[in-house]
């Protein structure tokens, strides 16, 4: 039989275990939000310029919802911004073991209800760093399909391998600066994509601008030509 002090002892034990779990999660993350690093971006300004002349452009954001980013794009472009959080989808597949090898590619091939040539811009952020080759190919085909002629797609690609267990929310300070806000992930980066691999993925688009930053990130802006032979 438990004594009078047992409930308190159990409560203390659960508190201790909870505290350890929280400490473990905190240790897995980089510095706290008050120390969010700010990094320059060159591609974002180019992306905005591509869409500025289009009335109410339709833009697809593949990252998680960031309220200040929604405000930024609405004020800068007066755009229709659609957010499809594929990082959440990746987590779900990772936690479920992803089933068969073609489960994620098949999901991405059927993920988007948007019709052909319905988007003026796509924000990929660093999503492709977390995809294996078949999944990346399936997603790139869908994004190319949905992009209008002259539309722009912006992607970030790391140049250094990492197994850090977190995703990054890119929070826009202004058109030249981004904050990186880490949050826990169930899926690590899969591989470092070389330039030739990136270009091959988006063989229906052409590279408009490419910037290699000191942060070990390559920013690439793609445009959709009038026809596949137009690479000028």
N, CA, C and O of each residue as an XYZ file, in Angstrom:
928
protein
N       0.848     -1.185      0.000
C       0.000      0.000      0.000
C       0.886      1.238      0.000
O       1.912      1.294      0.678
N       0.452      2.247     -0.796
C       1.234      3.464     -0.889
C       0.992      4.330      0.319
O      -0.134      4.436      0.805
N       2.055      4.955      0.809
C       1.931      5.848      1.948
C       1.417      7.202      1.542
O       1.176      7.467      0.364
N       1.248      8.077      2.553
C       0.716      9.416      2.288
C       1.622     10.213      1.369
O       1.161     11.105      0.657
N       2.896      9.898      1.379
C       3.815     10.680      0.556
C       3.914     10.187     -0.871
O       4.584     10.814     -1.690
N       3.248      9.051     -1.197
C       3.392      8.467     -2.530
C       2.865      9.354     -3.642
O       3.561      9.529     -4.641
N       1.640      9.941     -3.521
C       1.149     10.781     -4.608
C       2.122     11.899     -4.946
O       2.376     12.191     -6.114
N       2.658     12.515     -3.911
C       3.599     13.602     -4.168
C       4.866     13.071     -4.828
O       5.425     13.711     -5.719
N       5.322     11.888     -4.383
C       6.523     11.303     -4.967
C       6.305     10.995     -6.447
O       7.174     11.255     -7.279
N       5.126     10.435     -6.767
C       4.821     10.147     -8.173
C       4.739     11.419     -8.986
O       5.228     11.482    -10.114
N       4.109     12.447     -8.400
C       4.009     13.734     -9.080
C       5.397     14.296     -9.365
O       5.660     14.825    -10.445
N       6.278     14.173     -8.376
C       7.642     14.669     -8.570
C       8.348     13.878     -9.665
O       9.106     14.440    -10.455
N       8.089     12.539     -9.709
C       8.722     11.704    -10.728
C       8.268     12.105    -12.117
O       9.090     12.253    -13.022
N       6.942     12.286    -12.299
C       6.426     12.679    -13.608
C       6.960     14.054    -14.008
O       7.290     14.290    -15.171
N       7.039     14.949    -13.034
C       7.571     16.276    -13.305
C       9.014     16.182    -13.775
O       9.424     16.883    -14.700
N       9.795     15.293    -13.117
C      11.186     15.122    -13.477
C      11.320     14.558    -14.890
O      12.137     15.017    -15.688
N      10.486     13.538    -15.178
C      10.538     12.940    -16.514
C      10.145     13.941    -17.585
O      10.769     14.019    -18.643
N       9.085     14.714    -17.290
C       8.657     15.741    -18.245
C       9.733     16.777    -18.458
O       9.957     17.238    -19.577
N      10.404     17.145    -17.365
C      11.471     18.126    -17.487
C      12.626     17.619    -18.319
O      13.219     18.367    -19.096
N      12.952     16.325    -18.154
C      14.022     15.746    -18.955
C      13.652     15.717    -20.427
O      14.477     16.016    -21.291
N      12.389     15.351    -20.710
C      11.946     15.301    -22.102
C      12.027     16.671    -22.743
O      12.500     16.803    -23.872
N      11.566     17.699    -22.028
C      11.625     19.060    -22.555
C      13.067     19.498    -22.776
O      13.386     20.169    -23.757
N      13.943     19.100    -21.829
C      15.357     19.466    -21.967
C      15.985     18.791    -23.183
O      16.785     19.393    -23.900
N      15.603     17.508    -23.406
C      16.130     16.791    -24.569
C      15.698     17.467    -25.864
O      16.501     17.624    -26.783
N      14.412     17.874    -25.938
C      13.924     18.535    -27.138
C      14.617     19.875    -27.340
O      14.966     20.237    -28.464
N      14.812     20.604    -26.255
C      15.480     21.903    -26.361
C      16.918     21.737    -26.822
O      17.429     22.549    -27.595
N      17.578     20.667    -26.338
C      18.966     20.433    -26.720
C      19.094     20.088    -28.194
O      20.152     20.290    -28.790
N      18.005     19.557    -28.798
C      18.046     19.168    -30.203
C      17.942     20.361    -31.140
O      18.215     20.239    -32.334
N      17.551     21.514    -30.607
C      17.356     22.692    -31.429
C      18.519     23.658    -31.294
O      19.230     23.640    -30.289
N      18.724     24.519    -32.323
C      19.717     25.580    -32.235
C      19.286     26.651    -31.229
O      18.328     26.424    -30.490
N      19.959     27.816    -31.170
C      19.636     28.840    -30.172
C      18.173     29.262    -30.201
O      17.515     29.111    -31.231
N      17.641     29.794    -29.083
C      16.228     30.167    -28.998
C      15.848     31.286    -29.955
O      16.705     31.920    -30.571
N      14.516     31.518    -30.066
C      14.004     32.463    -31.044
C      14.551     33.867    -30.844
O      14.681     34.621    -31.808
N      14.871     34.227    -29.616
C      15.408     35.558    -29.365
C      16.758     35.744    -30.035
O      17.227     36.871    -30.194
N      17.393     34.627    -30.434
C      18.686     34.691    -31.093
C      18.593     34.271    -32.560
O      19.592     33.848    -33.142
N      17.419     34.380    -33.158
C      17.246     33.995    -34.553
C      18.245     34.726    -35.440
O      18.302     35.955    -35.425
N      19.031     33.985    -36.210
C      19.963     34.653    -37.120
C      19.229     35.270    -38.308
O      18.204     34.754    -38.754
N      19.758     36.364    -38.807
C      19.228     37.029    -39.998
C      20.247     36.861    -41.112
O      21.432     37.134    -40.921
N      19.786     36.409    -42.285
C      20.681     36.160    -43.393
C      20.221     36.948    -44.617
O      19.025     37.164    -44.811
N      21.172     37.373    -45.435
C      20.793     38.077    -46.670
C      20.206     37.104    -47.691
O      20.543     35.920    -47.704
N      19.337     37.616    -48.531
C      18.813     36.852    -49.657
C      18.882     37.717    -50.903
O      18.543     38.900    -50.869
N      19.320     37.127    -51.992
C      19.365     37.850    -53.260
C      18.225     37.430    -54.183
O      17.781     38.204    -55.031
N      17.759     36.196    -54.008
C      16.738     35.669    -54.914
C      15.356     36.260    -54.652
O      14.567     36.409    -55.584
N      15.051     36.598    -53.406
C      13.706     37.077    -53.080
C      13.379     38.357    -53.827
O      12.272     38.503    -54.346
N      14.314     39.279    -53.891
C      14.075     40.534    -54.606
C      13.819     40.271    -56.089
O      12.955     40.910    -56.691
N      14.559     39.341    -56.678
C      14.352     38.970    -58.075
C      12.978     38.329    -58.270
O      12.291     38.599    -59.255
N      12.587     37.475    -57.318
C      11.284     36.817    -57.373
C      10.158     37.849    -57.363
O       9.214     37.759    -58.148
N      10.268     38.820    -56.478
C       9.259     39.876    -56.399
C       9.193     40.682    -57.690
O       8.109     41.047    -58.144
N      10.356     40.960    -58.280
C      10.393     41.741    -59.522
C       9.708     40.998    -60.662
O       9.057     41.609    -61.510
N       9.859     39.669    -60.675
C       9.221     38.874    -61.731
C       7.699     38.975    -61.686
O       7.035     38.922    -62.721
N       7.153     39.119    -60.485
C       5.699     39.086    -60.318
C       5.069     40.460    -60.181
O       3.845     40.584    -60.222
N       5.880     41.486    -60.019
C       5.359     42.826    -59.713
C       4.440     43.369    -60.808
O       3.487     44.090    -60.512
N       4.711     43.035    -62.050
C       3.921     43.580    -63.155
C       2.627     42.805    -63.399
O       1.817     43.207    -64.235
N       2.427     41.717    -62.693
C       1.235     40.894    -62.906
C       0.134     41.303    -61.942
O       0.384     41.420    -60.742
N      -1.069     41.520    -62.435
C      -2.169     41.904    -61.543
C      -2.619     40.733    -60.671
O      -2.949     39.663    -61.183
N      -2.629     40.938    -59.364
C      -3.059     39.921    -58.402
C      -2.475     38.554    -58.726
O      -3.226     37.609    -58.970
N      -1.156     38.427    -58.734
C      -0.546     37.132    -59.076
C      -0.908     36.051    -58.057
O      -1.090     36.330    -56.872
N      -1.006     34.825    -58.538
C      -1.287     33.671    -57.684
C       0.036     33.024    -57.308
O       0.803     32.612    -58.178
N       0.302     32.935    -55.998
C       1.579     32.414    -55.502
C       1.324     31.240    -54.563
O       0.462     31.311    -53.687
N       2.078     30.160    -54.751
C       1.988     28.976    -53.902
C       3.206     28.926    -52.988
O       4.343     28.964    -53.457
N       2.967     28.842    -51.689
C       4.025     28.751    -50.678
C       4.018     27.324    -50.130
O       3.011     26.876    -49.582
N       5.139     26.607    -50.274
C       5.212     25.208    -49.862
C       5.681     25.032    -48.427
O       5.826     23.900    -47.965
N       5.918     26.113    -47.720
C       6.358     26.024    -46.337
C       5.197     26.179    -45.376
O       4.054     26.346    -45.801
N       5.480     26.125    -44.081
C       4.421     26.336    -43.096
C       3.930     27.774    -43.116
O       4.616     28.662    -43.622
N       2.758     28.005    -42.573
C       2.190     29.349    -42.534
C       3.034     30.241    -41.627
O       3.313     29.890    -40.480
N       3.435     31.391    -42.152
C       4.118     32.425    -41.372
C       3.323     33.713    -41.575
O       3.309     34.274    -42.671
N       2.663     34.177    -40.517
C       1.739     35.294    -40.642
C       2.364     36.534    -41.230
O       1.752     37.193    -42.071
N       3.570     36.869    -40.809
C       4.218     38.082    -41.308
C       4.570     37.958    -42.791
O       4.598     38.959    -43.507
N       4.841     36.726    -43.259
C       5.099     36.528    -44.690
C       3.839     36.767    -45.510
O       3.898     37.357    -46.589
N       2.690     36.305    -44.995
C       1.425     36.548    -45.686
C       1.193     38.043    -45.855
O       0.821     38.507    -46.933
N       1.418     38.787    -44.782
C       1.250     40.240    -44.827
C       2.212     40.865    -45.822
O       1.832     41.748    -46.590
N       3.456     40.407    -45.809
C       4.482     40.957    -46.695
C       4.081     40.798    -48.156
O       4.118     41.767    -48.914
N       3.699     39.594    -48.562
C       3.372     39.355    -49.971
C       2.093     40.072    -50.387
O       1.991     40.555    -51.515
N       1.140     40.143    -49.504
C      -0.090     40.865    -49.830
C       0.184     42.353    -50.034
O      -0.384     42.983    -50.926
N       1.061     42.907    -49.193
C       1.372     44.333    -49.313
C       2.267     44.622    -50.511
O       2.086     45.634    -51.188
N       3.229     43.743    -50.780
C       4.175     43.979    -51.865
C       3.580     43.697    -53.240
O       3.857     44.419    -54.198
N       2.765     42.652    -53.340
C       2.291     42.201    -54.644
C       0.780     42.261    -54.801
O       0.278     42.177    -55.922
N       0.040     42.405    -53.699
C      -1.414     42.293    -53.788
C      -1.800     40.936    -54.341
O      -2.738     40.819    -55.129
N      -1.066     39.904    -53.922
C      -1.220     38.588    -54.550
C      -2.223     37.715    -53.818
O      -2.644     38.017    -52.701
N      -2.591     36.631    -54.473
C      -3.355     35.561    -53.854
C      -2.336     34.507    -53.428
O      -1.750     33.828    -54.271
N      -2.130     34.374    -52.135
C      -1.107     33.461    -51.620
C      -1.763     32.206    -51.058
O      -2.599     32.278    -50.157
N      -1.372     31.055    -51.601
C      -1.866     29.766    -51.139
C      -0.738     29.044    -50.412
O       0.369     28.937    -50.939
N      -1.008     28.549    -49.207
C       0.007     27.849    -48.431
C      -0.340     26.366    -48.369
O      -1.423     25.988    -47.922
N       0.587     25.540    -48.820
C       0.451     24.083    -48.739
C       1.672     23.584    -47.970
O       2.763     23.510    -48.535
N       1.508     23.245    -46.711
C       2.628     22.894    -45.843
C       3.102     21.467    -46.126
O       2.633     20.515    -45.504
N       4.033     21.330    -47.067
C       4.545     20.004    -47.403
C       5.497     19.462    -46.343
O       5.711     18.252    -46.271
N       6.066     20.331    -45.525
C       6.912     19.849    -44.436
C       6.085     19.023    -43.442
O       6.569     18.026    -42.905
N       4.864     19.432    -43.205
C       3.970     18.656    -42.345
C       3.661     17.301    -42.977
O       3.584     16.289    -42.280
N       3.485     17.285    -44.300
C       3.257     16.022    -44.999
C       4.472     15.102    -44.881
O       4.325     13.896    -44.678
N       5.668     15.671    -45.009
C       6.884     14.872    -44.881
C       6.986     14.245    -43.497
O       7.364     13.082    -43.358
N       6.645     15.026    -42.474
C       6.671     14.506    -41.113
C       5.716     13.326    -40.964
O       6.057     12.317    -40.348
N       4.520     13.460    -41.530
C       3.537     12.385    -41.401
C       4.052     11.102    -42.053
O       3.904     10.019    -41.488
N       4.649     11.218    -43.226
C       5.169     10.033    -43.899
C       6.347      9.433    -43.140
O       6.483      8.212    -43.067
N       7.197     10.285    -42.575
C       8.337      9.792    -41.799
C       7.871      9.056    -40.554
O       8.422      8.009    -40.211
N       6.868      9.585    -39.876
C       6.361      8.975    -38.648
C       5.623      7.674    -38.922
O       5.555      6.799    -38.058
N       5.066      7.544    -40.133
C       4.351      6.320    -40.496
C       5.264      5.291    -41.162
O       4.815      4.221    -41.572
N       6.531      5.622    -41.263
C       7.446      4.704    -41.913
C       7.396      4.771    -43.418
O       8.129      4.055    -44.102
N       6.527      5.636    -43.949
C       6.404      5.923    -45.385
C       5.914      4.747    -46.211
O       5.740      4.894    -47.420
N       5.681      3.577    -45.605
C       5.130      2.461    -46.373
C       6.070      2.041    -47.491
O       7.272      1.906    -47.264
N       5.553      1.835    -48.678
C       6.370      1.420    -49.813
C       7.236      2.578    -50.284
O       6.975      3.735    -49.956
N       8.267      2.258    -51.053
C       9.228      3.266    -51.495
C       8.596      4.319    -52.389
O       9.068      5.454    -52.449
N       7.524      3.942    -53.089
C       6.910      4.893    -54.008
C       5.716      5.621    -53.392
O       5.007      6.340    -54.097
N       5.480      5.448    -52.088
C       4.317      6.072    -51.448
C       4.402      7.599    -51.485
O       3.436      8.261    -51.863
N       5.535      8.158    -51.100
C       5.670      9.613    -51.075
C       5.661     10.207    -52.481
O       4.954     11.191    -52.699
N       6.401      9.668    -53.443
C       6.295     10.197    -54.815
C       4.871     10.147    -55.355
O       4.419     11.085    -56.012
N       4.166      9.056    -55.078
C       2.789      8.932    -55.562
C       1.891      9.982    -54.905
O       1.029     10.571    -55.558
N       2.103     10.209    -53.602
C       1.338     11.228    -52.888
C       1.588     12.611    -53.485
O       0.643     13.364    -53.717
N       2.857     12.951    -53.735
C       3.190     14.277    -54.270
C       2.656     14.456    -55.692
O       2.289     15.564    -56.082
N       2.612     13.389    -56.452
C       2.095     13.468    -57.820
C       0.603     13.759    -57.852
O       0.075     14.232    -58.858
N      -0.085     13.470    -56.726
C      -1.532     13.681    -56.668
C      -1.921     14.741    -55.644
O      -3.105     14.924    -55.363
N      -0.945     15.436    -55.089
C      -1.162     16.320    -53.940
C      -1.900     17.612    -54.289
O      -2.647     18.132    -53.461
N      -1.708     18.129    -55.479
C      -2.164     19.480    -55.788
C      -3.397     19.483    -56.688
O      -3.377     18.899    -57.772
N      -4.475     20.140    -56.241
C      -5.689     20.202    -57.052
C      -5.651     21.323    -58.094
O      -6.524     21.391    -58.959
N      -4.652     22.196    -58.016
C      -4.602     23.339    -58.921
C      -4.461     22.879    -60.373
O      -3.718     21.940    -60.660
N      -5.174     23.539    -61.284
C      -5.081     23.163    -62.703
C      -3.756     23.595    -63.329
O      -2.984     24.336    -62.721
N      -3.505     23.128    -64.540
C      -2.300     23.511    -65.266
C      -2.249     25.031    -65.438
O      -3.279     25.692    -65.570
N      -1.026     25.567    -65.432
C      -0.781     26.983    -65.713
C      -1.688     27.900    -64.889
O      -2.293     28.828    -65.427
N      -1.779     27.638    -63.590
C      -2.658     28.424    -62.725
C      -1.895     29.289    -61.722
O      -2.506     30.056    -60.977
N      -0.558     29.173    -61.695
C       0.241     29.902    -60.713
C       1.235     30.835    -61.391
O       1.781     30.522    -62.449
N       1.459     31.981    -60.767
C       2.478     32.914    -61.255
C       3.806     32.740    -60.528
O       4.859     33.093    -61.059
N       3.757     32.197    -59.315
C       4.983     32.042    -58.542
C       4.889     30.884    -57.565
O       3.800     30.536    -57.109
N       6.033     30.288    -57.244
C       6.108     29.196    -56.267
C       7.295     29.458    -55.345
O       8.402     29.743    -55.803
N       7.047     29.358    -54.038
C       8.093     29.472    -53.025
C       8.392     28.074    -52.492
O       7.606     27.515    -51.727
N       9.529     27.514    -52.897
C       9.899     26.171    -52.449
C      10.703     26.196    -51.156
O      10.744     25.204    -50.428
N      11.343     27.331    -50.868
C      12.282     27.419    -49.743
C      13.313     26.298    -49.884
O      13.847     26.116    -50.978
N      13.619     25.533    -48.818
C      14.638     24.478    -48.918
C      14.012     23.085    -48.939
O      14.663     22.115    -48.550
N      12.780     22.972    -49.380
C      12.038     21.704    -49.316
C      12.749     20.568    -50.034
O      12.747     19.438    -49.544
N      13.355     20.839    -51.180
C      13.944     19.765    -51.982
C      15.144     19.111    -51.292
O      15.532     18.001    -51.656
N      15.727     19.778    -50.314
C      16.818     19.157    -49.554
C      16.333     17.949    -48.756
O      17.131     17.085    -48.392
N      15.034     17.886    -48.483
C      14.475     16.829    -47.635
C      13.829     15.699    -48.442
O      13.206     14.805    -47.868
N      13.974     15.735    -49.756
C      13.342     14.732    -50.611
C      14.376     13.830    -51.253
O      15.457     14.284    -51.629
N      14.042     12.534    -51.381
C      14.896     11.669    -52.177
C      14.573     11.898    -53.656
O      13.655     12.646    -53.993
N      15.326     11.255    -54.516
C      15.220     11.552    -55.951
C      13.810     11.332    -56.522
O      13.296     12.229    -57.191
N      13.157     10.173    -56.288
C      11.823      9.962    -56.872
C      10.800     10.988    -56.386
O       9.987     11.475    -57.172
N      10.838     11.321    -55.086
C       9.895     12.303    -54.561
C      10.169     13.684    -55.140
O       9.235     14.416    -55.467
N      11.451     14.047    -55.268
C      11.814     15.345    -55.839
C      11.349     15.454    -57.287
O      10.855     16.499    -57.709
N      11.508     14.381    -58.037
C      11.072     14.398    -59.431
C       9.557     14.562    -59.544
O       9.066     15.315    -60.385
N       8.827     13.852    -58.691
C       7.365     13.948    -58.723
C       6.905     15.362    -58.390
O       6.007     15.893    -59.044
N       7.512     15.972    -57.381
C       7.115     17.322    -56.985
C       7.501     18.342    -58.052
O       6.701     19.217    -58.379
N       8.700     18.247    -58.595
C       9.147     19.200    -59.615
C       8.231     19.165    -60.839
O       7.938     20.205    -61.430
N       7.787     17.982    -61.210
C       6.875     17.870    -62.363
C       5.561     18.587    -62.092
O       5.025     19.260    -62.972
N       5.041     18.444    -60.876
C       3.782     19.101    -60.530
C       3.921     20.623    -60.495
O       3.044     21.343    -60.972
N       5.008     21.099    -59.938
C       5.210     22.550    -59.861
C       5.383     23.150    -61.252
O       4.862     24.229    -61.537
N       6.107     22.459    -62.107
C       6.282     22.920    -63.489
C       4.945     22.946    -64.212
O       4.657     23.876    -64.965
N       4.140     21.935    -63.983
C       2.812     21.858    -64.607
C       1.933     23.034    -64.209
O       1.231     23.594    -65.051
N       1.963     23.415    -62.934
C       1.059     24.453    -62.434
C       1.523     25.877    -62.746
O       0.730     26.815    -62.665
N       2.791     26.045    -63.098
C       3.337     27.379    -63.315
C       2.943     27.919    -64.688
O       3.000     27.206    -65.691
N       2.546     29.176    -64.715
C       2.210     29.835    -65.981
C       3.478     30.217    -66.745
O       4.562     30.313    -66.168
N       3.325     30.428    -68.032
C       4.439     30.926    -68.845
C       4.927     32.246    -68.262
O       4.127     33.137    -67.976
N       6.237     32.369    -68.087
C       6.809     33.568    -67.498
C       6.786     33.566    -65.985
O       7.338     34.471    -65.359
N       6.149     32.556    -65.379
C       6.088     32.467    -63.925
C       7.445     32.158    -63.321
O       8.365     31.729    -64.018
N       7.563     32.381    -62.006
C       8.852     32.230    -61.314
C       8.746     31.232    -60.170
O       7.731     31.156    -59.478
N       9.813     30.473    -59.991
C       9.912     29.515    -58.883
C      11.232     29.768    -58.158
O      12.291     29.808    -58.785
N      11.167     29.940    -56.843
C      12.354     30.208    -56.039
C      12.632     29.038    -55.114
O      11.748     28.587    -54.385
N      13.870     28.544    -55.147
C      14.256     27.433    -54.283
C      15.611     27.668    -53.652
O      16.480     28.306    -54.245
N      15.793     27.145    -52.431
C      17.070     27.187    -51.721
C      17.617     25.767    -51.641
O      16.872     24.827    -51.365
N      18.913     25.611    -51.880
C      19.531     24.285    -51.889
C      20.844     24.350    -51.113
O      21.732     25.134    -51.450
N      20.963     23.520    -50.069
C      22.172     23.533    -49.273
C      23.338     22.949    -50.059
O      23.151     22.096    -50.926
N      24.537     23.414    -49.748
C      25.741     22.891    -50.394
C      26.579     22.059    -49.432
O      27.654     21.585    -49.797
N      26.091     21.877    -48.194
C      26.817     21.135    -47.167
C      25.890     20.094    -46.551
O      24.775     20.419    -46.141
N      26.342     18.850    -46.482
C      25.525     17.778    -45.909
C      25.278     18.014    -44.418
O      26.144     18.514    -43.701
N      24.071     17.640    -43.967
C      23.716     17.820    -42.563
C      22.631     16.830    -42.183
O      21.750     16.523    -42.986
N      22.697     16.330    -40.956
C      21.659     15.451    -40.418
C      20.928     16.125    -39.262
O      20.314     15.447    -38.438
N      20.987     17.444    -39.196
C      20.313     18.175    -38.121
C      18.822     17.857    -38.131
O      18.199     17.901    -39.192
N      18.223     17.533    -36.963
C      16.821     17.103    -36.910
C      15.840     18.267    -36.830
O      14.994     18.304    -35.936
N      15.946     19.211    -37.750
C      14.968     20.295    -37.747
C      14.742     20.852    -39.155
O      15.594     20.763    -40.039
N      13.559     21.426    -39.312
C      13.237     22.205    -40.501
C      13.498     23.677    -40.178
O      13.766     24.048    -39.035
N      13.411     24.500    -41.223
C      13.608     25.936    -41.053
C      12.397     26.687    -41.586
O      11.986     26.485    -42.729
N      11.824     27.557    -40.752
C      10.861     28.538    -41.243
C      11.637     29.771    -41.680
O      12.419     30.326    -40.908
N      11.422     30.195    -42.909
C      12.074     31.398    -43.404
C      11.115     32.572    -43.218
O      10.066     32.640    -43.859
N      11.485     33.477    -42.345
C      10.643     34.617    -41.991
C      11.218     35.863    -42.655
O      12.378     36.208    -42.433
N      10.415     36.532    -43.464
C      10.895     37.670    -44.243
C      10.965     38.919    -43.376
O       9.951     39.368    -42.841
N      12.168     39.480    -43.238
C      12.329     40.788    -42.601
C      12.012     41.888    -43.602
O      11.245     42.809    -43.322
N      12.621     41.767    -44.773
C      12.379     42.665    -45.904
C      12.858     41.923    -47.143
O      13.259     40.763    -47.045
N      12.826     42.559    -48.293
C      13.137     41.853    -49.535
C      14.609     41.424    -49.645
O      14.974     40.688    -50.562
N      15.444     41.881    -48.717
C      16.860     41.532    -48.761
C      17.326     40.681    -47.583
O      18.483     40.262    -47.547
N      16.442     40.422    -46.619
C      16.861     39.709    -45.404
C      15.797     38.719    -44.939
O      14.599     38.997    -44.989
N      16.269     37.552    -44.484
C      15.398     36.504    -43.959
C      15.883     36.077    -42.582
O      17.085     36.033    -42.317
N      14.930     35.764    -41.708
C      15.253     35.119    -40.437
C      15.036     33.620    -40.594
O      14.118     33.181    -41.286
N      15.885     32.850    -39.948
C      15.735     31.398    -39.980
C      15.256     30.926    -38.615
O      15.940     31.098    -37.606
N      14.070     30.327    -38.601
C      13.441     29.886    -37.355
C      13.343     28.365    -37.365
O      12.480     27.825    -38.058
N      14.194     27.648    -36.622
C      14.183     26.181    -36.644
C      13.039     25.588    -35.822
O      12.605     26.163    -34.824
N      12.569     24.436    -36.261
C      11.601     23.680    -35.463
C      11.819     22.196    -35.728
O      12.283     21.811    -36.801
N      11.483     21.367    -34.746
C      11.812     19.945    -34.787
C      11.183     19.241    -35.992
O      10.057     19.534    -36.393
N      11.945     18.311    -36.550
C      11.499     17.582    -37.733
C      11.629     16.083    -37.507
O      12.484     15.628    -36.747
N      10.771     15.325    -38.176
C      10.852     13.862    -38.126
C      11.682     13.318    -39.281
O      11.928     12.115    -39.361
N      12.112     14.200    -40.170
C      12.855     13.768    -41.355
C      14.063     14.685    -41.534
O      13.921     15.907    -41.502
N      15.225     14.118    -41.718
C      16.439     14.904    -41.912
C      16.634     15.207    -43.398
O      15.944     14.654    -44.254
N      17.583     16.092    -43.683
C      17.935     16.344    -45.078
C      18.412     15.042    -45.712
O      19.076     14.233    -45.063
N      18.072     14.848    -46.977
C      18.351     13.587    -47.638
C      19.688     13.573    -48.371
O      20.401     12.569    -48.348
N      20.027     14.676    -49.015
C      21.244     14.689    -49.823
C      21.546     16.113    -50.244
O      20.702     17.002    -50.130
N      22.779     16.321    -50.741
C      23.161     17.603    -51.314
C      22.993     17.504    -52.825
O      23.629     16.675    -53.475
N      22.145     18.343    -53.371
C      21.905     18.336    -54.810
C      22.960     19.182    -55.519
O      23.185     20.335    -55.152
N      23.595     18.615    -56.522
C      24.534     19.356    -57.345
C      23.762     20.197    -58.367
O      22.593     19.930    -58.643
N      24.420     21.203    -58.919
C      23.747     22.086    -59.882
C      23.108     21.314    -61.027
O      21.973     21.587    -61.418
N      23.848     20.348    -61.560
C      23.316     19.590    -62.701
C      22.069     18.803    -62.313
O      21.161     18.625    -63.125
N      22.030     18.331    -61.056
C      20.858     17.586    -60.588
C      19.646     18.499    -60.451
O      18.525     18.118    -60.787
N      19.885     19.713    -59.950
C      18.796     20.672    -59.780
C      18.220     21.068    -61.123
O      17.002     21.092    -61.302
N      19.094     21.379    -62.067
C      18.648     21.797    -63.404
C      17.886     20.659    -64.088
O      16.890     20.889    -64.774
N      18.366     19.438    -63.893
C      17.692     18.281    -64.504
C      16.311     18.067    -63.904
O      15.384     17.684    -64.617
N      16.156     18.310    -62.595
C      14.851     18.171    -61.956
C      13.820     19.077    -62.615
O      12.686     18.673    -62.869
N      14.239     20.317    -62.887
C      13.319     21.320    -63.435
C      13.589     21.509    -64.920
O      13.814     22.626    -65.385
N      13.563     20.401    -65.662
C      13.917     20.493    -67.082
C      12.856     21.199    -67.909
O      13.084     21.471    -69.088
N      11.700     21.504    -67.324
C      10.690     22.292    -68.022
C      10.819     23.777    -67.750
O      10.041     24.576    -68.272
N      11.812     24.159    -66.924
C      12.039     25.560    -66.575
C      13.463     25.942    -66.967
O      14.270     25.080    -67.313
N      13.762     27.221    -66.911
C      15.137     27.669    -67.139
C      15.621     28.454    -65.933
O      14.826     29.091    -65.242
N      16.913     28.409    -65.681
C      17.501     29.164    -64.582
C      17.610     30.631    -64.985
O      18.271     30.973    -65.966
N      16.958     31.476    -64.223
C      17.017     32.916    -64.465
C      18.155     33.549    -63.681
O      18.899     34.373    -64.213
N      18.293     33.161    -62.404
C      19.361     33.685    -61.554
C      19.793     32.602    -60.580
O      18.987     31.770    -60.163
N      21.068     32.619    -60.223
C      21.604     31.673    -59.250
C      22.637     32.394    -58.395
O      23.524     33.071    -58.913
N      22.510     32.239    -57.065
C      23.400     32.923    -56.133
C      23.924     31.924    -55.114
O      23.147     31.210    -54.480
N      25.242     31.874    -54.957
C      25.860     31.046    -53.926
C      26.218     31.950    -52.755
O      27.093     32.808    -52.873
N      25.538     31.759    -51.618
C      25.708     32.630    -50.467
C      26.763     32.084    -49.507
O      27.113     30.904    -49.558
N      27.259     32.949    -48.640
C      28.251     32.547    -47.644
C      27.659     31.600    -46.596
O      28.394     30.973    -45.833
N      26.345     31.502    -46.564
C      25.658     30.620    -45.616
C      25.578     29.175    -46.121
O      24.843     28.362    -45.559
N      26.329     28.856    -47.176
C      26.336     27.512    -47.769
C      24.986     27.144    -48.373
O      24.590     25.978    -48.377
N      24.298     28.138    -48.874
C      23.017     27.948    -49.547
C      23.104     28.513    -50.955
O      23.604     29.618    -51.168
N      22.607     27.736    -51.911
C      22.483     28.239    -53.276
C      21.025     28.616    -53.510
O      20.136     27.771    -53.408
N      20.786     29.866    -53.819
C      19.442     30.342    -54.159
C      19.298     30.322    -55.679
O      20.138     30.866    -56.395
N      18.239     29.697    -56.162
C      18.021     29.616    -57.610
C      16.617     30.104    -57.939
O      15.636     29.712    -57.308
N      16.550     30.960    -58.932
C      15.266     31.448    -59.446
C      15.068     30.871    -60.840
O      15.885     31.086    -61.735
N      13.967     30.133    -61.015
C      13.600     29.556    -62.304
C      12.475     30.359    -62.930
O      11.657     30.953    -62.227
N      12.437     30.375    -64.248
C      11.309     30.948    -64.991
C      10.786     29.897    -65.972
O      11.527     29.030    -66.436
N       9.490     29.998    -66.275
C       8.900     29.060    -67.230
C       8.863     29.702    -68.605
O       8.188     30.713    -68.802
N       9.588     29.120    -69.564
C       9.622     29.699    -70.915
C       8.346     29.381    -71.694
O       7.520     28.580    -71.256
N       8.202     30.014    -72.841
C       7.014     29.794    -73.665
C       6.966     28.376    -74.201
O       5.889     27.810    -74.389
N       8.140     27.801    -74.448
C       8.195     26.405    -74.856
C       9.533     25.854    -74.387
O      10.457     26.615    -74.099
N       9.637     24.540    -74.311
C      10.799     23.916    -73.679
C      12.110     24.253    -74.359
O      13.156     24.208    -73.711
N      12.096     24.589    -75.641
C      13.322     24.928    -76.323
C      13.803     26.332    -76.047
O      14.919     26.687    -76.429
N      12.977     27.153    -75.381
C      13.332     28.539    -75.087
C      14.141     28.580    -73.800
O      13.570     28.544    -72.710
N      15.457     28.654    -73.912
C      16.343     28.696    -72.759
C      17.093     30.017    -72.691
O      18.058     30.148    -71.937
N      16.661     30.981    -73.463
C      17.371     32.269    -73.479
C      16.987     33.117    -72.292
O      17.486     34.233    -72.143
